[in-house]
Amino acid sequence: MQVTIKCPSCNTDSSFFLVKDNLVGPFRCWKCKALFTVKVSKGELITCDPLNEEDFTKAKAAAEAKRKKAKEKTA
Ligand SMILES: [Zn+2]
């Protein structure tokens, strides 16, 4: 499913593909580099909260660790 997120600070659309139609995670605008926590439900953007660099890094690391764990489980 393709989701489009409009950056609240520069109004640029970013679109990406989701395997599932729900997502809560860090997002970085490709244009202005602003950081946000986005929440997507059923392919639609629900919330887009500004995030600071530190929290973004943390959230990204947590998401990556989760992905790694899931990968190990299936491997
Ligand atoms: Zn932006």
N, CA, C, O and the ligand as a Tripos MOL2 file, in Angstrom:
@<TRIPOS>MOLECULE
protein
  301   299    76     0     0
PROTEIN
NO_CHARGES

@<TRIPOS>ATOM
      1 N           0.8440   -1.1910    0.0000 N.3       1 MET1
      2 CA          0.0000    0.0000    0.0000 C.3       1 MET1
      3 C           0.8780    1.2390    0.0000 C.2       1 MET1
      4 O           1.8650    1.3000    0.7340 O.2       1 MET1
      5 N           0.5390    2.2010   -0.7950 N.am      2 GLN2
      6 CA          1.3130    3.4290   -0.8520 C.3       2 GLN2
      7 C           0.6910    4.4950    0.0390 C.2       2 GLN2
      8 O          -0.5160    4.7350   -0.0010 O.2       2 GLN2
      9 N           1.5310    5.1240    0.8370 N.am      3 VAL3
     10 CA          1.0620    6.1550    1.7550 C.3       3 VAL3
     11 C           1.7600    7.4600    1.4170 C.2       3 VAL3
     12 O           2.9700    7.4920    1.1900 O.2       3 VAL3
     13 N           0.9920    8.5260    1.3860 N.am      4 THR4
     14 CA          1.5920    9.8300    1.1380 C.3       4 THR4
     15 C           1.5300   10.6580    2.4120 C.2       4 THR4
     16 O           0.4730   10.7980    3.0270 O.2       4 THR4
     17 N           2.6560   11.1950    2.7920 N.am      5 ILE5
     18 CA          2.7260   12.0460    3.9720 C.3       5 ILE5
     19 C           3.1400   13.4400    3.5370 C.2       5 ILE5
     20 O           4.1650   13.6340    2.8830 O.2       5 ILE5
     21 N           2.3170   14.4020    3.9160 N.am      6 LYS6
     22 CA          2.6560   15.7870    3.5890 C.3       6 LYS6
     23 C           3.4150   16.3840    4.7620 C.2       6 LYS6
     24 O           2.9160   16.4160    5.8870 O.2       6 LYS6
     25 N           4.6020   16.8480    4.4950 N.am      7 CYS7
     26 CA          5.4330   17.4290    5.5480 C.3       7 CYS7
     27 C           4.7670   18.6940    6.0860 C.2       7 CYS7
     28 O           4.4910   19.6200    5.3220 O.2       7 CYS7
     29 N           4.5060   18.7430    7.4000 N.am      8 PRO8
     30 CA          3.8320   19.9060    7.9780 C.3       8 PRO8
     31 C           4.6780   21.1750    7.9190 C.2       8 PRO8
     32 O           4.1360   22.2780    7.9900 O.2       8 PRO8
     33 N           5.9910   21.0380    7.7900 N.am      9 SER9
     34 CA          6.7920   22.2590    7.8040 C.3       9 SER9
     35 C           7.0800   22.8150    6.4170 C.2       9 SER9
     36 O           7.2850   24.0210    6.2810 O.2       9 SER9
     37 N           7.1010   21.9720    5.3730 N.am     10 CYS10
     38 CA          7.3660   22.5390    4.0460 C.3      10 CYS10
     39 C           6.3160   22.1250    3.0090 C.2      10 CYS10
     40 O           6.4070   22.5050    1.8410 O.2      10 CYS10
     41 N           5.3200   21.3450    3.4420 N.am     11 ASN11
     42 CA          4.2160   20.9500    2.5620 C.3      11 ASN11
     43 C           4.6250   20.0960    1.3620 C.2      11 ASN11
     44 O           3.9390   20.0730    0.3400 O.2      11 ASN11
     45 N           5.7380   19.4030    1.4990 N.am     12 THR12
     46 CA          6.1630   18.5210    0.4230 C.3      12 THR12
     47 C           5.6040   17.1170    0.6590 C.2      12 THR12
     48 O           5.6490   16.5900    1.7700 O.2      12 THR12
     49 N           5.0870   16.5390   -0.3930 N.am     13 ASP13
     50 CA          4.5710   15.1820   -0.2740 C.3      13 ASP13
     51 C           5.6950   14.1620   -0.3460 C.2      13 ASP13
     52 O           6.5560   14.2210   -1.2250 O.2      13 ASP13
     53 N           5.6710   13.2340    0.5840 N.am     14 SER14
     54 CA          6.5710   12.0990    0.5260 C.3      14 SER14
     55 C           5.7080   10.8590    0.4610 C.2      14 SER14
     56 O           4.7610   10.7200    1.2340 O.2      14 SER14
     57 N           6.0200    9.9590   -0.4460 N.am     15 SER15
     58 CA          5.2320    8.7430   -0.4640 C.3      15 SER15
     59 C           6.1490    7.5400   -0.3530 C.2      15 SER15
     60 O           7.2640    7.5280   -0.8750 O.2      15 SER15
     61 N           5.6570    6.5430    0.3310 N.am     16 PHE16
     62 CA          6.4210    5.3090    0.4600 C.3      16 PHE16
     63 C           5.4630    4.1340    0.5700 C.2      16 PHE16
     64 O           4.2670    4.2950    0.8120 O.2      16 PHE16
     65 N           6.0200    2.9690    0.3860 N.am     17 PHE17
     66 CA          5.1930    1.7810    0.4240 C.3      17 PHE17
     67 C           5.2030    1.1340    1.7910 C.2      17 PHE17
     68 O           6.2400    1.0620    2.4510 O.2      17 PHE17
     69 N           4.0510    0.6670    2.2080 N.am     18 LEU18
     70 CA          3.9290   -0.0440    3.4690 C.3      18 LEU18
     71 C           3.5130   -1.4730    3.1840 C.2      18 LEU18
     72 O           2.6820   -1.7390    2.3160 O.2      18 LEU18
     73 N           4.1070   -2.3810    3.9310 N.am     19 VAL19
     74 CA          3.7040   -3.7800    3.8040 C.3      19 VAL19
     75 C           2.3400   -3.9620    4.4640 C.2      19 VAL19
     76 O           1.4420   -4.6180    3.9360 O.2      19 VAL19
     77 N           2.2260   -3.3420    5.6600 N.am     20 LYS20
     78 CA          0.9490   -3.3710    6.3650 C.3      20 LYS20
     79 C           0.3030   -2.0070    6.1890 C.2      20 LYS20
     80 O           0.9550   -1.0640    5.7400 O.2      20 LYS20
     81 N          -0.9770   -1.8920    6.5400 N.am     21 ASP21
     82 CA         -1.6120   -0.5880    6.3550 C.3      21 ASP21
     83 C          -1.6020    0.2430    7.6350 C.2      21 ASP21
     84 O          -2.2370    1.2950    7.7090 O.2      21 ASP21
     85 N          -0.8700   -0.2430    8.6450 N.am     22 ASN22
     86 CA         -0.7310    0.5410    9.8710 C.3      22 ASN22
     87 C           0.7470    0.7590   10.1520 C.2      22 ASN22
     88 O           1.5730   -0.1260    9.9330 O.2      22 ASN22
     89 N           1.0630    1.9420   10.6360 N.am     23 LEU23
     90 CA          2.4540    2.2420   10.9500 C.3      23 LEU23
     91 C           2.5430    3.3330   12.0050 C.2      23 LEU23
     92 O           1.8290    4.3330   11.9460 O.2      23 LEU23
     93 N           3.4270    3.1260   12.9660 N.am     24 VAL24
     94 CA          3.8010    4.2100   13.8640 C.3      24 VAL24
     95 C           5.3120    4.2200   13.8590 C.2      24 VAL24
     96 O           5.9450    3.2370   14.2440 O.2      24 VAL24
     97 N           5.8900    5.3140   13.4310 N.am     25 GLY25
     98 CA          7.3340    5.3230   13.3720 C.3      25 GLY25
     99 C           7.9150    6.6540   12.9730 C.2      25 GLY25
    100 O           7.1960    7.5920   12.6290 O.2      25 GLY25
    101 N           9.2370    6.7240   13.0260 N.am     26 PRO26
    102 CA          9.9230    7.9630   12.6930 C.3      26 PRO26
    103 C           9.9200    8.2170   11.1890 C.2      26 PRO26
    104 O           9.9590    7.2850   10.3850 O.2      26 PRO26
    105 N           9.8730    9.4680   10.8350 N.am     27 PHE27
    106 CA          9.8340    9.8660    9.4380 C.3      27 PHE27
    107 C          10.6730   11.1220    9.2580 C.2      27 PHE27
    108 O          10.5920   12.0500   10.0630 O.2      27 PHE27
    109 N          11.4780   11.1490    8.2010 N.am     28 ARG28
    110 CA         12.2640   12.3530    7.9360 C.3      28 ARG28
    111 C          11.8970   12.8770    6.5520 C.2      28 ARG28
    112 O          11.9340   12.1470    5.5610 O.2      28 ARG28
    113 N          11.5430   14.1540    6.5080 N.am     29 CYS29
    114 CA         11.2230   14.7810    5.2360 C.3      29 CYS29
    115 C          12.4880   14.8360    4.3720 C.2      29 CYS29
    116 O          13.5370   15.2980    4.8210 O.2      29 CYS29
    117 N          12.3750   14.3640    3.1370 N.am     30 TRP30
    118 CA         13.5520   14.3350    2.2590 C.3      30 TRP30
    119 C          13.9630   15.7330    1.8420 C.2      30 TRP30
    120 O          15.1090   15.9560    1.4500 O.2      30 TRP30
    121 N          13.0420   16.6700    1.9240 N.am     31 LYS31
    122 CA         13.3420   17.9970    1.4240 C.3      31 LYS31
    123 C          13.8960   18.9340    2.4920 C.2      31 LYS31
    124 O          14.9710   19.5090    2.3210 O.2      31 LYS31
    125 N          13.1600   19.0900    3.5980 N.am     32 CYS32
    126 CA         13.6050   20.0370    4.6190 C.3      32 CYS32
    127 C          14.2810   19.3470    5.7950 C.2      32 CYS32
    128 O          14.7570   20.0070    6.7180 O.2      32 CYS32
    129 N          14.3220   18.0160    5.7590 N.am     33 LYS33
    130 CA         14.9990   17.2100    6.7940 C.3      33 LYS33
    131 C          14.3350   17.3100    8.1640 C.2      33 LYS33
    132 O          14.9430   16.9750    9.1800 O.2      33 LYS33
    133 N          13.0980   17.7690    8.1860 N.am     34 ALA34
    134 CA         12.3810   17.8200    9.4520 C.3      34 ALA34
    135 C          12.0440   16.4020    9.8900 C.2      34 ALA34
    136 O          11.8270   15.5140    9.0660 O.2      34 ALA34
    137 N          12.0040   16.2080   11.2030 N.am     35 LEU35
    138 CA         11.7550   14.8820   11.7570 C.3      35 LEU35
    139 C          10.3800   14.8210   12.3950 C.2      35 LEU35
    140 O           9.9510   15.7570   13.0690 O.2      35 LEU35
    141 N           9.7000   13.7180   12.1780 N.am     36 PHE36
    142 CA          8.3620   13.5440   12.7270 C.3      36 PHE36
    143 C           8.1270   12.1120   13.1560 C.2      36 PHE36
    144 O           8.7750   11.1820   12.6740 O.2      36 PHE36
    145 N           7.1840   11.9530   14.0730 N.am     37 THR37
    146 CA          6.6520   10.6290   14.3460 C.3      37 THR37
    147 C           5.3220   10.5600   13.6200 C.2      37 THR37
    148 O           4.4270   11.3630   13.8810 O.2      37 THR37
    149 N           5.1880    9.6170   12.7220 N.am     38 VAL38
    150 CA          3.9490    9.5160   11.9700 C.3      38 VAL38
    151 C           3.1500    8.3020   12.4230 C.2      38 VAL38
    152 O           3.7020    7.2740   12.8140 O.2      38 VAL38
    153 N           1.8630    8.4540   12.3590 N.am     39 LYS39
    154 CA          0.9820    7.3480   12.6500 C.3      39 LYS39
    155 C           0.0520    7.1910   11.4530 C.2      39 LYS39
    156 O          -0.6680    8.1150   11.0740 O.2      39 LYS39
    157 N           0.0870    6.0060   10.8760 N.am     40 VAL40
    158 CA         -0.7390    5.7150    9.7140 C.3      40 VAL40
    159 C          -1.6860    4.5840   10.0730 C.2      40 VAL40
    160 O          -1.2750    3.5650   10.6280 O.2      40 VAL40
    161 N          -2.9350    4.7720    9.7550 N.am     41 SER41
    162 CA         -3.9120    3.7270    9.9910 C.3      41 SER41
    163 C          -4.7340    3.5270    8.7350 C.2      41 SER41
    164 O          -5.2650    4.4850    8.1730 O.2      41 SER41
    165 N          -4.8390    2.2860    8.2970 N.am     42 LYS42
    166 CA         -5.5610    1.9340    7.0660 C.3      42 LYS42
    167 C          -5.0840    2.7620    5.8820 C.2      42 LYS42
    168 O          -5.8740    3.1570    5.0240 O.2      42 LYS42
    169 N          -3.7740    3.0190    5.8470 N.am     43 GLY43
    170 CA         -3.1940    3.7180    4.7160 C.3      43 GLY43
    171 C          -3.3710    5.2300    4.7410 C.2      43 GLY43
    172 O          -3.0010    5.9230    3.7940 O.2      43 GLY43
    173 N          -3.9480    5.7430    5.8470 N.am     44 GLU44
    174 CA         -4.1310    7.1850    5.9260 C.3      44 GLU44
    175 C          -3.3640    7.7640    7.0960 C.2      44 GLU44
    176 O          -3.3030    7.1770    8.1760 O.2      44 GLU44
    177 N          -2.7850    8.9200    6.8630 N.am     45 LEU45
    178 CA         -2.0120    9.5800    7.9050 C.3      45 LEU45
    179 C          -2.9280   10.0900    9.0090 C.2      45 LEU45
    180 O          -3.8540   10.8590    8.7550 O.2      45 LEU45
    181 N          -2.6620    9.6590   10.2270 N.am     46 ILE46
    182 CA         -3.4870   10.0670   11.3690 C.3      46 ILE46
    183 C          -2.8190   11.2240   12.1080 C.2      46 ILE46
    184 O          -3.4260   12.2760   12.3070 O.2      46 ILE46
    185 N          -1.5660   11.0200   12.5110 N.am     47 THR47
    186 CA         -0.8520   12.0850   13.1990 C.3      47 THR47
    187 C           0.5570   12.2310   12.6630 C.2      47 THR47
    188 O           1.1360   11.2870   12.1250 O.2      47 THR47
    189 N           1.0910   13.4130   12.8180 N.am     48 CYS48
    190 CA          2.4400   13.7180   12.3730 C.3      48 CYS48
    191 C           3.0180   14.6890   13.4010 C.2      48 CYS48
    192 O           2.8020   15.8980   13.3150 O.2      48 CYS48
    193 N           3.7510   14.1520   14.3670 N.am     49 ASP49
    194 CA          4.2670   14.9790   15.4560 C.3      49 ASP49
    195 C           5.7390   15.2950   15.2640 C.2      49 ASP49
    196 O           6.5280   14.4110   14.9300 O.2      49 ASP49
    197 N           6.1120   16.5500   15.4740 N.am     50 PRO50
    198 CA          7.5190   16.9200   15.3740 C.3      50 PRO50
    199 C           8.3610   16.1150   16.3600 C.2      50 PRO50
    200 O           7.9350   15.8120   17.4750 O.2      50 PRO50
    201 N           9.5620   15.7830   15.9150 N.am     51 LEU51
    202 CA         10.4370   14.9270   16.7050 C.3      51 LEU51
    203 C          11.8170   15.5720   16.7260 C.2      51 LEU51
    204 O          12.2480   16.1480   15.7270 O.2      51 LEU51
    205 N          12.5110   15.4800   17.8550 N.am     52 ASN52
    206 CA         13.8690   16.0000   17.8480 C.3      52 ASN52
    207 C          14.8580   14.9160   17.4000 C.2      52 ASN52
    208 O          14.5310   13.7290   17.3680 O.2      52 ASN52
    209 N          16.0380   15.3410   17.0660 N.am     53 GLU53
    210 CA         17.0410   14.4360   16.4890 C.3      53 GLU53
    211 C          17.3020   13.2330   17.3950 C.2      53 GLU53
    212 O          17.4140   12.0990   16.9280 O.2      53 GLU53
    213 N          17.3960   13.4980   18.6860 N.am     54 GLU54
    214 CA         17.7180   12.4340   19.6400 C.3      54 GLU54
    215 C          16.6250   11.3750   19.6700 C.2      54 GLU54
    216 O          16.9010   10.1750   19.6380 O.2      54 GLU54
    217 N          15.3810   11.8380   19.7300 N.am     55 ASP55
    218 CA         14.2670   10.9030   19.7720 C.3      55 ASP55
    219 C          14.1340   10.1480   18.4630 C.2      55 ASP55
    220 O          13.7710    8.9710   18.4390 O.2      55 ASP55
    221 N          14.4360   10.8480   17.3660 N.am     56 PHE56
    222 CA         14.3720   10.2090   16.0630 C.3      56 PHE56
    223 C          15.3640    9.0520   15.9910 C.2      56 PHE56
    224 O          15.0300    7.9580   15.5370 O.2      56 PHE56
    225 N          16.5790    9.3090   16.4410 N.am     57 THR57
    226 CA         17.6140    8.2780   16.4330 C.3      57 THR57
    227 C          17.2080    7.0990   17.2980 C.2      57 THR57
    228 O          17.3930    5.9410   16.9250 O.2      57 THR57
    229 N          16.6530    7.4140   18.4560 N.am     58 LYS58
    230 CA         16.2030    6.3560   19.3750 C.3      58 LYS58
    231 C          15.0960    5.5160   18.7470 C.2      58 LYS58
    232 O          15.1260    4.2860   18.7810 O.2      58 LYS58
    233 N          14.1210    6.2110   18.1730 N.am     59 ALA59
    234 CA         12.9790    5.5180   17.5860 C.3      59 ALA59
    235 C          13.4220    4.6490   16.4180 C.2      59 ALA59
    236 O          12.9130    3.5470   16.2140 O.2      59 ALA59
    237 N          14.3750    5.1640   15.6610 N.am     60 LYS60
    238 CA         14.8800    4.4250   14.5110 C.3      60 LYS60
    239 C          15.6260    3.1730   14.9610 C.2      60 LYS60
    240 O          15.4740    2.1000   14.3780 O.2      60 LYS60
    241 N          16.4330    3.3280   16.0060 N.am     61 ALA61
    242 CA         17.1860    2.2020   16.5350 C.3      61 ALA61
    243 C          16.2350    1.1390   17.0770 C.2      61 ALA61
    244 O          16.4560   -0.0580   16.8980 O.2      61 ALA61
    245 N          15.1790    1.5930   17.7380 N.am     62 ALA62
    246 CA         14.2110    0.6570   18.2970 C.3      62 ALA62
    247 C          13.5030   -0.1030   17.1790 C.2      62 ALA62
    248 O          13.2830   -1.3110   17.2770 O.2      62 ALA62
    249 N          13.1510    0.6180   16.1180 N.am     63 ALA63
    250 CA         12.4660   -0.0160   14.9940 C.3      63 ALA63
    251 C          13.3840   -1.0200   14.3130 C.2      63 ALA63
    252 O          12.9460   -2.0850   13.8780 O.2      63 ALA63
    253 N          14.6620   -0.6670   14.2260 N.am     64 GLU64
    254 CA         15.6280   -1.5430   13.5740 C.3      64 GLU64
    255 C          15.8440   -2.8120   14.3970 C.2      64 GLU64
    256 O          15.9100   -3.9160   13.8540 O.2      64 GLU64
    257 N          15.9540   -2.6370   15.7050 N.am     65 ALA65
    258 CA         16.1530   -3.7740   16.5960 C.3      65 ALA65
    259 C          14.9700   -4.7280   16.4970 C.2      65 ALA65
    260 O          15.1260   -5.9480   16.5200 O.2      65 ALA65
    261 N          13.7910   -4.1430   16.3870 N.am     66 LYS66
    262 CA         12.5750   -4.9340   16.2790 C.3      66 LYS66
    263 C          12.5820   -5.7360   14.9800 C.2      66 LYS66
    264 O          12.2190   -6.9120   14.9420 O.2      66 LYS66
    265 N          13.0160   -5.0390   13.9000 N.am     67 ARG67
    266 CA         13.0520   -5.6810   12.5960 C.3      67 ARG67
    267 C          14.0640   -6.8280   12.5960 C.2      67 ARG67
    268 O          13.8230   -7.8940   12.0280 O.2      67 ARG67
    269 N          15.1870   -6.5830   13.2400 N.am     68 LYS68
    270 CA         16.2390   -7.6050   13.3140 C.3      68 LYS68
    271 C          15.7210   -8.8390   14.0500 C.2      68 LYS68
    272 O          15.9310   -9.9770   13.6290 O.2      68 LYS68
    273 N          15.0470   -8.5780   15.1470 N.am     69 LYS69
    274 CA         14.5080   -9.6710   15.9430 C.3      69 LYS69
    275 C          13.5340  -10.4950   15.1290 C.2      69 LYS69
    276 O          13.5680  -11.7250   15.1550 O.2      69 LYS69
    277 N          12.6590   -9.8020   14.3990 N.am     70 ALA70
    278 CA         11.6590  -10.4820   13.5870 C.3      70 ALA70
    279 C          12.3270  -11.3240   12.5130 C.2      70 ALA70
    280 O          11.8730  -12.4160   12.1720 O.2      70 ALA70
    281 N          13.4120  -10.7870   11.9970 N.am     71 LYS71
    282 CA         14.1560  -11.4820   10.9440 C.3      71 LYS71
    283 C          14.7780  -12.7550   11.5020 C.2      71 LYS71
    284 O          14.7360  -13.8120   10.8730 O.2      71 LYS71
    285 N          15.3560  -12.6360   12.6950 N.am     72 GLU72
    286 CA         15.9880  -13.7850   13.3250 C.3      72 GLU72
    287 C          14.9720  -14.8930   13.5750 C.2      72 GLU72
    288 O          15.2770  -16.0790   13.4500 O.2      72 GLU72
    289 N          13.7950  -14.4910   13.9210 N.am     73 LYS73
    290 CA         12.7400  -15.4550   14.2080 C.3      73 LYS73
    291 C          12.3730  -16.2790   12.9780 C.2      73 LYS73
    292 O          12.1610  -17.4890   13.0550 O.2      73 LYS73
    293 N          12.3040  -15.5850   11.8410 N.am     74 THR74
    294 CA         11.8820  -16.2780   10.6130 C.3      74 THR74
    295 C          13.0330  -17.0490    9.9790 C.2      74 THR74
    296 O          12.8160  -18.0100    9.2410 O.2      74 THR74
    297 N          14.2650  -16.6170   10.2750 N.am     75 ALA75
    298 CA         15.4190  -17.2740    9.6500 C.3      75 ALA75
    299 C          15.6760  -18.6540   10.2530 C.2      75 ALA75
    300 O          16.6090  -19.3430    9.8420 O.2      75 ALA75
    301 ZN          9.6330   19.0850    4.8220 Zn       76 ZN76
@<TRIPOS>BOND
     1     1     2 1
     2     2     3 1
     3     3     4 2
     4     3     5 am
     5     5     6 1
     6     6     7 1
     7     7     8 2
     8     7     9 am
     9     9    10 1
    10    10    11 1
    11    11    12 2
    12    11    13 am
    13    13    14 1
    14    14    15 1
    15    15    16 2
    16    15    17 am
    17    17    18 1
    18    18    19 1
    19    19    20 2
    20    19    21 am
    21    21    22 1
    22    22    23 1
    23    23    24 2
    24    23    25 am
    25    25    26 1
    26    26    27 1
    27    27    28 2
    28    27    29 am
    29    29    30 1
    30    30    31 1
    31    31    32 2
    32    31    33 am
    33    33    34 1
    34    34    35 1
    35    35    36 2
    36    35    37 am
    37    37    38 1
    38    38    39 1
    39    39    40 2
    40    39    41 am
    41    41    42 1
    42    42    43 1
    43    43    44 2
    44    43    45 am
    45    45    46 1
    46    46    47 1
    47    47    48 2
    48    47    49 am
    49    49    50 1
    50    50    51 1
    51    51    52 2
    52    51    53 am
    53    53    54 1
    54    54    55 1
    55    55    56 2
    56    55    57 am
    57    57    58 1
    58    58    59 1
    59    59    60 2
    60    59    61 am
    61    61    62 1
    62    62    63 1
    63    63    64 2
    64    63    65 am
    65    65    66 1
    66    66    67 1
    67    67    68 2
    68    67    69 am
    69    69    70 1
    70    70    71 1
    71    71    72 2
    72    71    73 am
    73    73    74 1
    74    74    75 1
    75    75    76 2
    76    75    77 am
    77    77    78 1
    78    78    79 1
    79    79    80 2
    80    79    81 am
    81    81    82 1
    82    82    83 1
    83    83    84 2
    84    83    85 am
    85    85    86 1
    86    86    87 1
    87    87    88 2
    88    87    89 am
    89    89    90 1
    90    90    91 1
    91    91    92 2
    92    91    93 am
    93    93    94 1
    94    94    95 1
    95    95    96 2
    96    95    97 am
    97    97    98 1
    98    98    99 1
    99    99   100 2
   100    99   101 am
   101   101   102 1
   102   102   103 1
   103   103   104 2
   104   103   105 am
   105   105   106 1
   106   106   107 1
   107   107   108 2
   108   107   109 am
   109   109   110 1
   110   110   111 1
   111   111   112 2
   112   111   113 am
   113   113   114 1
   114   114   115 1
   115   115   116 2
   116   115   117 am
   117   117   118 1
   118   118   119 1
   119   119   120 2
   120   119   121 am
   121   121   122 1
   122   122   123 1
   123   123   124 2
   124   123   125 am
   125   125   126 1
   126   126   127 1
   127   127   128 2
   128   127   129 am
   129   129   130 1
   130   130   131 1
   131   131   132 2
   132   131   133 am
   133   133   134 1
   134   134   135 1
   135   135   136 2
   136   135   137 am
   137   137   138 1
   138   138   139 1
   139   139   140 2
   140   139   141 am
   141   141   142 1
   142   142   143 1
   143   143   144 2
   144   143   145 am
   145   145   146 1
   146   146   147 1
   147   147   148 2
   148   147   149 am
   149   149   150 1
   150   150   151 1
   151   151   152 2
   152   151   153 am
   153   153   154 1
   154   154   155 1
   155   155   156 2
   156   155   157 am
   157   157   158 1
   158   158   159 1
   159   159   160 2
   160   159   161 am
   161   161   162 1
   162   162   163 1
   163   163   164 2
   164   163   165 am
   165   165   166 1
   166   166   167 1
   167   167   168 2
   168   167   169 am
   169   169   170 1
   170   170   171 1
   171   171   172 2
   172   171   173 am
   173   173   174 1
   174   174   175 1
   175   175   176 2
   176   175   177 am
   177   177   178 1
   178   178   179 1
   179   179   180 2
   180   179   181 am
   181   181   182 1
   182   182   183 1
   183   183   184 2
   184   183   185 am
   185   185   186 1
   186   186   187 1
   187   187   188 2
   188   187   189 am
   189   189   190 1
   190   190   191 1
   191   191   192 2
   192   191   193 am
   193   193   194 1
   194   194   195 1
   195   195   196 2
   196   195   197 am
   197   197   198 1
   198   198   199 1
   199   199   200 2
   200   199   201 am
   201   201   202 1
   202   202   203 1
   203   203   204 2
   204   203   205 am
   205   205   206 1
   206   206   207 1
   207   207   208 2
   208   207   209 am
   209   209   210 1
   210   210   211 1
   211   211   212 2
   212   211   213 am
   213   213   214 1
   214   214   215 1
   215   215   216 2
   216   215   217 am
   217   217   218 1
   218   218   219 1
   219   219   220 2
   220   219   221 am
   221   221   222 1
   222   222   223 1
   223   223   224 2
   224   223   225 am
   225   225   226 1
   226   226   227 1
   227   227   228 2
   228   227   229 am
   229   229   230 1
   230   230   231 1
   231   231   232 2
   232   231   233 am
   233   233   234 1
   234   234   235 1
   235   235   236 2
   236   235   237 am
   237   237   238 1
   238   238   239 1
   239   239   240 2
   240   239   241 am
   241   241   242 1
   242   242   243 1
   243   243   244 2
   244   243   245 am
   245   245   246 1
   246   246   247 1
   247   247   248 2
   248   247   249 am
   249   249   250 1
   250   250   251 1
   251   251   252 2
   252   251   253 am
   253   253   254 1
   254   254   255 1
   255   255   256 2
   256   255   257 am
   257   257   258 1
   258   258   259 1
   259   259   260 2
   260   259   261 am
   261   261   262 1
   262   262   263 1
   263   263   264 2
   264   263   265 am
   265   265   266 1
   266   266   267 1
   267   267   268 2
   268   267   269 am
   269   269   270 1
   270   270   271 1
   271   271   272 2
   272   271   273 am
   273   273   274 1
   274   274   275 1
   275   275   276 2
   276   275   277 am
   277   277   278 1
   278   278   279 1
   279   279   280 2
   280   279   281 am
   281   281   282 1
   282   282   283 1
   283   283   284 2
   284   283   285 am
   285   285   286 1
   286   286   287 1
   287   287   288 2
   288   287   289 am
   289   289   290 1
   290   290   291 1
   291   291   292 2
   292   291   293 am
   293   293   294 1
   294   294   295 1
   295   295   296 2
   296   295   297 am
   297   297   298 1
   298   298   299 1
   299   299   300 2
@<TRIPOS>SUBSTRUCTURE
     1 MET1         2 RESIDUE 1 A MET
     2 GLN2         6 RESIDUE 1 A GLN
     3 VAL3        10 RESIDUE 1 A VAL
     4 THR4        14 RESIDUE 1 A THR
     5 ILE5        18 RESIDUE 1 A ILE
     6 LYS6        22 RESIDUE 1 A LYS
     7 CYS7        26 RESIDUE 1 A CYS
     8 PRO8        30 RESIDUE 1 A PRO
     9 SER9        34 RESIDUE 1 A SER
    10 CYS10       38 RESIDUE 1 A CYS
    11 ASN11       42 RESIDUE 1 A ASN
    12 THR12       46 RESIDUE 1 A THR
    13 ASP13       50 RESIDUE 1 A ASP
    14 SER14       54 RESIDUE 1 A SER
    15 SER15       58 RESIDUE 1 A SER
    16 PHE16       62 RESIDUE 1 A PHE
    17 PHE17       66 RESIDUE 1 A PHE
    18 LEU18       70 RESIDUE 1 A LEU
    19 VAL19       74 RESIDUE 1 A VAL
    20 LYS20       78 RESIDUE 1 A LYS
    21 ASP21       82 RESIDUE 1 A ASP
    22 ASN22       86 RESIDUE 1 A ASN
    23 LEU23       90 RESIDUE 1 A LEU
    24 VAL24       94 RESIDUE 1 A VAL
    25 GLY25       98 RESIDUE 1 A GLY
    26 PRO26      102 RESIDUE 1 A PRO
    27 PHE27      106 RESIDUE 1 A PHE
    28 ARG28      110 RESIDUE 1 A ARG
    29 CYS29      114 RESIDUE 1 A CYS
    30 TRP30      118 RESIDUE 1 A TRP
    31 LYS31      122 RESIDUE 1 A LYS
    32 CYS32      126 RESIDUE 1 A CYS
    33 LYS33      130 RESIDUE 1 A LYS
    34 ALA34      134 RESIDUE 1 A ALA
    35 LEU35      138 RESIDUE 1 A LEU
    36 PHE36      142 RESIDUE 1 A PHE
    37 THR37      146 RESIDUE 1 A THR
    38 VAL38      150 RESIDUE 1 A VAL
    39 LYS39      154 RESIDUE 1 A LYS
    40 VAL40      158 RESIDUE 1 A VAL
    41 SER41      162 RESIDUE 1 A SER
    42 LYS42      166 RESIDUE 1 A LYS
    43 GLY43      170 RESIDUE 1 A GLY
    44 GLU44      174 RESIDUE 1 A GLU
    45 LEU45      178 RESIDUE 1 A LEU
    46 ILE46      182 RESIDUE 1 A ILE
    47 THR47      186 RESIDUE 1 A THR
    48 CYS48      190 RESIDUE 1 A CYS
    49 ASP49      194 RESIDUE 1 A ASP
    50 PRO50      198 RESIDUE 1 A PRO
    51 LEU51      202 RESIDUE 1 A LEU
    52 ASN52      206 RESIDUE 1 A ASN
    53 GLU53      210 RESIDUE 1 A GLU
    54 GLU54      214 RESIDUE 1 A GLU
    55 ASP55      218 RESIDUE 1 A ASP
    56 PHE56      222 RESIDUE 1 A PHE
    57 THR57      226 RESIDUE 1 A THR
    58 LYS58      230 RESIDUE 1 A LYS
    59 ALA59      234 RESIDUE 1 A ALA
    60 LYS60      238 RESIDUE 1 A LYS
    61 ALA61      242 RESIDUE 1 A ALA
    62 ALA62      246 RESIDUE 1 A ALA
    63 ALA63      250 RESIDUE 1 A ALA
    64 GLU64      254 RESIDUE 1 A GLU
    65 ALA65      258 RESIDUE 1 A ALA
    66 LYS66      262 RESIDUE 1 A LYS
    67 ARG67      266 RESIDUE 1 A ARG
    68 LYS68      270 RESIDUE 1 A LYS
    69 LYS69      274 RESIDUE 1 A LYS
    70 ALA70      278 RESIDUE 1 A ALA
    71 LYS71      282 RESIDUE 1 A LYS
    72 GLU72      286 RESIDUE 1 A GLU
    73 LYS73      290 RESIDUE 1 A LYS
    74 THR74      294 RESIDUE 1 A THR
    75 ALA75      298 RESIDUE 1 A ALA
    76 ZN76       301 GROUP 0 **** ****
